[in-house]
Amino acid sequence: MKNKKIREIILGKPLDPMKSETRHSMALVAFLAWVGLGADGLSSSSYGPEETFRALGPHTHLGLYMAVATAVTVFIIALAYNQVIELFPTGGGGYRVATKLVGPYLGLVSGCALILDYVLTIAISIASGVDALASFLPLGFQPYKLWAEAFFIGLLIVMNLRGLKEAIQILLPIFLGFVATHIVLIVYGIVAHASHLPQLLPNTMAETGSLAGQIGWTGVAGMLLLAYSQGGGTYTGLEAVSNNVNLLAEPRVRTGKVTMFYMALSLAITAGGIILLYLLWDARPTAGETLNATTFRRIIAHMGLGSELVNQVVLAVALAFEAGLLFVAANTGFLGGPSVLSNMASDSWVPHQFRYLSTRLVTQNGILVMGIAALAILFWTRGQVTLLVVLYSISVFLTFAISLFGLCLYWWRHRKDTDNVRWVRRFLLSLVGFVICAGILAVLLVERFTQGGWATALIIAAIAGLCIFIRNHYRETKRAIRSVDRVFANQPFGPVKEVAEPEPEAQTAVFIVGNSRGGGLHALLWVLRMFPGHFKNFLFVNARTVDSHAYGGEGALEKMRKDAARTLEYFVDFCQSHGMASASYIGFGTDAVEEVTRMCEQINREYPNTIFFTSKLIFASDNWFTRLLHNQASLAVQRRLHLEGLQMVILPMKV
């Protein structure tokens, strides 16, 4: 009891997924989505522009091109990803685009990159946030930054284990504080040096021409391309909305597009504006400070707010809000990571238990996986933001490139299904986005391969190898189950022709079945043997995980419905041929565990004398790996039904 109390203090009271307020707490309106998901994109203005500007070296006049290119690129990628939201309005983002439009193995690569992306979102956001805080602390704090970063990751893990809505409510004021302080600093910084603006473009052109005379136009282009690619971290949060549309309030497509607009506009203004501030205020790196801190210090001093102490306080507030926003961005990794794992679990790349996000234990496992992985990468890189940006940008732009390539293929294949202007416009938008993202990815891989690029490739390859191993295991298990089906295929039907209707007050056995006829018959025959003559009603329940709005649409849903109905009809006919009253129930939902639980509760109200049965797989060589990959759904349903006071028995089936 004491341990349970401590657990509730840390994790909060268990959520009841069947209650409407719990479901509503998971549906984010556009504004909250901008905070919870869009913060990842907006916070990148704290480190992306700085990496771009630093890559220019002494040729900072080229920063004007970078400011314009950054703002334009943000809108190109955002508009392209609006198409992802339209085609896949129930989430999945880059993983689902790649899987459905390009192929399962490129989908796997995209999914692995997304998992690494969300892990790095946590690591780089926390590292950058601590850098921002350390910018107004003495230099003696620098050796302790890594441990401070580990502390903040641990704090976010606990917050997310207590519940999504609670975490966002706490972080909302920090997000709004960042927006207010940074908009004021950007606007004032530009207005205060507005007299320099008319000469900025002519001076930039003149200095660019002079540089071209020294190193050639090819050299200038290469320098610009490298700096542009090095700042790729600026755009890394734009895919967050498409990955998590399933968390948004209805209508999801409209909410997602509004959220994406908020993200694009705020990021373009902030990132482009900060690079412009670097130019106007002649920013130079200072030991122990971020470039933002150095620039903001000069701007605040120019405001004439009063004493040096007042200036320091204002700077501390601005940097604290910046760090706070980065912590909000880190929270995106905890929201998005389990969602990607859920989508990959549906295709058997990762353990199937990650599909059941309505089960609190599964959600907690996803949060812990992301948090522990982020801690590991943080300690490995020693919290160096420059190295983390390289890892981060490569993983994200790999996903970007594959997704946009998939969109190009989609619009090309459907060029005859839509009017000429519409498909050409969307195809060209996707193509431009693909060229930009593939170009950034190629430059980063070539130029930064020895500076962390190799690690990204190795990590993604390792995750993909593990996923292939898991999927091969599931395929072998399916083959073993089919052999069980063949054993039960010859079970004879009885001679009875009359249909017996179930009686509500009679003793009822309810079987939760899947695709395997052998598994269902095994459970039925086991119950008949162990409880001869006890049960009068035999009901069969099947729940399928569906996404009717996703690629494939109603046709895929109808095919799934027919397959499930055919399986259930077989069980019902078998029972009725032996004179046993029988009926079936079929359900469709985004979470099979939640749907099965709902139907079981409904059946229990109609048939109060009910015991539920399902099967679990027993392997000859049982170990922790097989236990991790199998039987999680049956255990999750049993746990939920037991909490409702309903009886459920799990029967063993050897394969």
N, C-alpha and C positions, 0 to 999 in steps of 0.2 A: 504493500500500500504506500509506503514511504517513497519507494522508487518510482511508483506511478505518479505521485504528487510532484516529485522533482522533474519528471519527464514533462508533465503538463506545464510547469512553470517555464521550462526552456522552450518546448515545442508548441505550447498552446493546447487547448482542448481539441480533440479529434473533430474534424469536419464531417458533417453528414452530407454526402453527395446527393442524397435524395431530396434534401430540403431546397426550396426555391431560392432562399437567400444565399445558400452556398453557391448555387449555379450563377446567380446574379453577380456575386462577388468576383467571379471569374470572367465576366463579360465587361470589357473595358470600353468606355466611350472614347471618341477620337481624342479628346483632350488628355485623358488619363493614359491612353495609348501613346501619345506624344511624349508623355513623361516616362512611362515604363519601358517602352520600346524605342521611341525616337531619341531618347536621351543618349543612346549608344552613338547615334550619328552626330548629334550636336556636341557631345563631349569631345569628339575627335578633333574639334577645333583647338583643343588645349595642347595637342601634340603634333597633329598632322601639318599645319602651316609652319610650325617651327622646324620640322624635319625637312620640309621643302626649302625653307629659307637658308638653313644651315648647309644644304647640299649645293647652294649657289656659291659658297665660299666668299671670296672678296667681291664677286660680281653681283652685288645685291640689287643693282639697277634692273636686272632681269626679273626681279620680284613682281613687277607690274604685270608681266605676261602670266606669271603664276597665279596672281590674284584673279585675273579674268578667266584663265583656263579652269581654275578651281570652281568658280561659280557656275560656269557653263557645264562642266562635267557633272556637277551635282544634279542639275536639272535633267541632263540627258539620261543618266542612270535611273533617276527617280521616275521619269516618264516611261522608260522601258520596263521598269518593275511594276508599274501600274497594270501592264498587260498580264503580268504573272498573277496579280491579285484578281483580275477578271477571269482568267482561265482556271485558277485554283483558289476559289473563294473560301475554302475551309482549311487553308494553311498548307504547310509543306515546303513552300517557297522553292529555293534552288534545288533541293533534293528531289521534290516531286516533278519539277520541270524537267530536270535531267533524265529521270527515270522514265517518264511518260513520253517525252519528246525526242530523246536521243537514244536511250537504251539503259538496261539495268546496271551495267558495269560502270558506265560514266555516271550514272546516278549514285552508285556506291562511292565513287571518287568524290563527287560533290557532297554527299552526306558526310564522309570522313573529314573533308575540308571544313564543313560547317561545324562539326563537333569540335574540331581544333579551333575554329574561329571563335566559338562561344567560350571555350576555355581561355583563349587568349584575350577575349573581351574582358573577362574578369581580371586576368593578370595585368594587362597593360593599363586598364582603367585605374586599378588600385595603385599601381606603380606611379602613374602620372599624377594621381591625386595626392599621393604622399610627397612627390616632388614639388607640387604646388604648395603644400603646407610647409615643406622644408625651406621654401624660398624666402619666407620671412622669419625663419629661425636661425640661430647661430650656426656657423659651419661645423661646430662640434657635434651637431645632431646627425650629420651625414652617415656615420657608421651604423646608426641605429635604424635607418630607413627600412631595411629589409624586414626587421622584426615588426616594425609598425605596419608594414604592408601585410604580413602574415596575420596580424591581429585584426585588421579591417576585413580581410577575407573571412576569417572565422566569425566575425560579427554578422556579416551578410549571410553566411550559411545559417546561422541561428534565426535571423529575421525571416528568411525564406521558408525555413522549416515551420515557422509559426503561421504562415499563410501569405499568399500573394497580395491580397487587398490590403492587409495590414502594412506590408512593406512599402507599398506605393503611397499610402496615406502618410507615412512617416517621412518619405523622401520628397513629397510634393513641394513643401515650402522651400527646400533647398534648390530644387529645379527652378522655381519661379525667381528665387533670389539671384541665381546665375544669370538668367535671361535679363533681368532688370539691370544688374550691375554692369554686365558686359555690353549691353546695348548703349548704356549711358557713356561708358568709356570709349567705345568705338565711335559713336556720334561726336562726342566732344573732341576726341583725338583728331578726327578728320576735319571738323570745323575749325579747331584751333590752328591748324596748319593749312587751312584752305588756300592761303596765298601761294602755297607751293604747288597746288594742283595744276594750274594752267601750264606750268613748265615741266610737269612730270613726264608727260608723253614725249615732248620734243627732246628732253634730256635723255630719256630712256632710248629713243631711236638713235640719237647721236652716239651714246656710249655703246650701244649694241653694234653700230657700224664700226666704231673704233676697235671693239673686241674682235669683230669678224676680220678686220684687217690684220690682226695679230695671229689668230688661230684658225681663220677660215670659217665660212658659213656652216660647214659640216661640223666643225668643233662647237660652234655656238648651238646648233640644233641638238647635238649630242648632250651638251651641258643642260639645255632646257629639258630634254626628254628624261635625263637621269633625275633632275630635281623634281620634275612632275611625277615621276614614278615613285621616288622616295617619299613623296607626300601622299602616296596612295592610302595611307591610314586615314586620311580625311574622309573618305567615302565609305568606310567599312561598315557603318551602321545602317546603310540604306536598305539592306535586304531584310532587316529585322521584322518589318511589318508583314511582308509577304510570307515569311516563315511562320508567323504567329497570327494569321488572320482568324484562326479558330478561337482566339481569345477575345476578339472584338465583339462589340454589341451589334445586333442587327439594325439596319441592313449592312452586312459585313463588307460588301464591295465598296459601297459609298463611304462607310466609316474608314476603311483601309485607305481609300484614295485621299480623303480629307487629312488623315494622319500623315500620309506620304507628302502631301503638299506642305503641311506644317514643317515636316522634317527638312524638305528641300529648301524652302524659303529661309528658315532659321539658320540652316547650315551654310547656305550660300552667303548670306549676309555676314554671319559670324566669321567663317573661315576666310572669305575674301576680304572682309574688313580688317581682320587681324594682320593679314599679310600686307595690306595697305598701310596699317599703322607701323609695321616694322620699317617700311620704306620712309614714311613721313617723319618718323622720330629717330631714324638712324640707329636701329637696334643693333646691339653687339652682345655676344655671349658674355655672361658674368659667372664667375665660379659660385656654385651653390644655388644658382637661380635659374628658373626657366626663362625663356625669351619673353614669354608673356609677362612674367613678373617684372623683368627689367623695363619693358615698355610701359606697363601700367604704372610703375613707380614714377617714371618721367611725366606721364600724363597727369597723374594726381598732384605731383609737385607743381605743375603748371596751372592747376585749377585755383591755387591760392586759397585753400580752405582754412588756413591758419598755421599753427605750429607744426614742427616736424612730427610731433607725437600724433596729431590728428591725421596727418598724411599716412603715417604708419598704420594707424587703426583702420583707415579706409582701405589701404592696400591689403591689410590682413583680412578684412571682410570680403573683398573681391576674390582673393585667392582661396579663402575658405569656401565660398560658394562654388568656385571652380572645382575644388577638390570634392565638394559635395556632389556636383553634377557627375563627376567621374565615378563616384561611388554608385550613383543612380544607374550609370551606364554599365557598371559591373553587374548590377542586378539583372540587366537584360540577359546576361549569360545564364543566370539561374532560371529565368523564365523560358528562354528559347532552347537551351540545351536539351531538357527533357522532352520538349516537343519534337525536336529532330530525332531523338532516340525512339520516340513513339512511332513516327513515320517509318523509320528504318526497321523497327520491330515488326511492322505489318508485312514487310517483305522478307522477314526471317534473317536479316543481316545481323541483328543483335538479339539478345534474349527476349522472348515473346512477352515477358512480364512488363516490359517497358511500354506495351500498348495500353495498359490499364491505368491511365492517368487519374481515373476517378478513385483509385485505391491509394489512400494516403501513403502507405508504405512504399509503393512504387514511386510516387512523386518525391518522397524523401530520398529514396535511393538515387534518383536522377540528380537531385540537388547535391548530394554528397559526392557523387562521381565527378560532377563539374567542379565542385569546390576543391576536392583533394587533388585533381589534375592541375588546377590553376596554381595551387600551392607548390606542386612539384616543379612546374615550369618556372615559377617565380624564383625558387631557390636555385634552379639550374642556371638561369640567366642572371642571377644576382640582382634582379630588378632593373636591369639596364633598358631604358625605354627605347633607345635606338635599335638594339637587337630585337626587342619585342615587336617593334613596328615592322621590321623586315619579316619576321615569322607571321605576324598578323596579316600584313598586306598580301603576302603570297597566298595564304590559305583563302582569304576572302576573294581575291581576284581570280583564283582558280574557279571558285563557285560562280562568280559573276560571268566569267567567260563561257563556261559550260551552259549556264542558264540562258544567256543571250544567244548563244549558238543554237540552242534548242528552239528559242522563239523564232529565229531566222528560218529554221527548218519548218516550223509550224505554219508560218505565214506563206512560205513558198508552196507547201503542199496544199494549202487552202486558198490559193490565189484565185481559183475559179468559183469559190463558194461565197465570196464577198465582192462588193463593188470595187472597181479598179483603183479608185483614188484611195479608198480605205486600206486595202492590203498593201499597196505600194508605200503609203506613208508609214504604216506600222512595220513593214519589212525593213525600210530604210532606217527607221529609228532603232530597231533591234540590231541592224548591221553596224551602224555607227557606234552604238554602245559596245558591241562585241569587239570591234577593231580597237577601241580605246582600252577596254579591259584586257584583251589579249596582249596588246602592246605593253601595257604597264606590267603585266605578269612576266612577259618575256624579258624585259629590261631588268626587272628585279632578280629573276633567276640567274641571268648572265652576270650582272654587275655585283650582285650580293650573294652569290652562291657560297663563297668561302666565308661569308660573314653572317651565316645563319640560314641561308637559303637551303643548304643541304639538310639541315635539321628538320625544316618543314617538310621537305620531300620524304625524308626517312620516317617521320612520325605518321604522315598520311598513309604511306605504304604499309607501315606496321599495323595501323588500325584497319586498313583494307584487308590485309592478310588475315587478321583475326576474324573479321566479319565473314570472309569467304569460308574460313574453317567452320564457323558457327552455322552458316547456311548449308554447307555440305553435311553437317551432322543432322540438321533438320530434314534434309532430303533422304538420308539413310533411314531416319526414323519413319518417314512417310512410307518408304518402301517396306519396312518391317510391319507397319500398320496395314498396308495393303495385303500382305501375306496373311495377317489375322483375318482380314475381310474375306479372303478366299476360303479360309477354314470354315467360316460361318455362312458362306454363300449358299451352301447346300441344305441349310436348315429347312425342313419341309413345312409348308403351310398346312393348316388344318382344313377339315371338310366343312366347317360351319359357314353358311352363306348369309345368315341374318346378322344385321348390325346391332350390337348392344350399346346403348347409350350410357355414359357414366352417370352415377347417382351422386349428388353433392354430399350426402351424409355418409357415404360408404368409405371404407378405408382405401386410401389412394396412394399409389406409388408414382412419383414424378421423376422422370429420367431426363437429365440435362445432357443432350447429345450434340455431337459435332458432325463432321463430314463422314466419319467412319461408321458404316453399318455394322461392322464386326464389333466395334466398341459398344454400340448401343445394345446389340443382341447379347453380348457378353454380360452386360449389367442386368438386362432383363432376365436371362436364364439363371443368373446367380441369385437374384431375388426370389424367383419362383422356386428354386431349390431350397433356399434357406428359410423361406416363409411360405410353405405350401398352404394354399387356400386362404391366406390372411388378407391379401389385397384384392379388392374387387374392381378398382379403376386403375388404368395404366395410361398415364399421360406423358407426352414427349415434348420437350422444350428445346428450341434451337434459336440462338441469337447470332446474327451476322454483323460484322463491322462493315459499315458502308460509308460512302461519301458521295451522295447522289449529285452534288453540285460540281464535283471535280471532273477532271478530264476523263471522258468515257460516258458521263452523264447517265440518263435514265436507261439507256440500253444495257449498260453494265449492271445497273441495279436490277432490272427485270430478269436478266440471266441468273443473277445470284438468287433472286427470289424463287425462280423455277427449280434451281438445283436444290435449294433448301427444302422446298415443298415436296419434291420428289423423294428425298431422303425420309422426311417425316411420314409421308404417305406409306412408305414401305413398312415402317414400324407399326403404324396404325392397322394396316391391312393384315400384318402378321398376327397381331394380338386378336383382332376380330375374327380371323379364320380359326382361332382356337377358342372362340366363345368368350373372350375377355373384353370388357367394355374399355374403349380406348378413344383418345382424342389427341390433337397436337396443337401446339402454340408456336408461332414464329414471330420473331422481333428483329428490328433493324435499328442500329444506332451507331454513334461514333465510338462508343466504348462498350464492348461485349459484356464485361463484368457488370456494369451498371444496368444494361438492358436485361440480362438474365435475372439479376436481383429484383428488378421492377416486375418482371413477369411472374417470378416465384411468389412474390407478395400478393400479386393479383390472384393467382391460382389458389393460394392459401385462404383468401377471403371467400372464394367460391366453393372450395373443398377443404373444410377446416380440419379433417382427419388425414393430414398429408405428411408423408416423409419423402424427402428429396434424395435422389441418388445420382451419382456421376462416377466416372472412372478416372483413374490416374495410371500413368505408365510406370511399369516396373522393369528395370533393365538388369540383365544378368551381371553386368559389371557396373554396378551403381557407384557413383562417386559425387563429389561436390559439383563437378561440372554439369553432369546430367541433371542433378537436382536444381541447379541454377537455371537451366534451359527449359525445364518441363514442369508441368503440374501447377504452375503459379496461378492460373485462372481458377482451377477448381478450389484451391486453397483460399483464394481471395473471395470467391462466392460463398464458400462455407463460413468464412469469418463474418461476412456481412449478414448471412442468414441467421447465424447463431446470435448475433447482436440483436436481431429482431425476434428472438425466441423461437425460431423455426428449426426443425431437425433436418440435418443433412448428413448422409453417409457417403464416404468416398471409397469406392471399390478398386482393388488392385487389378491391373491387366498387364500380364507379362508380354514383352515384345522381344 
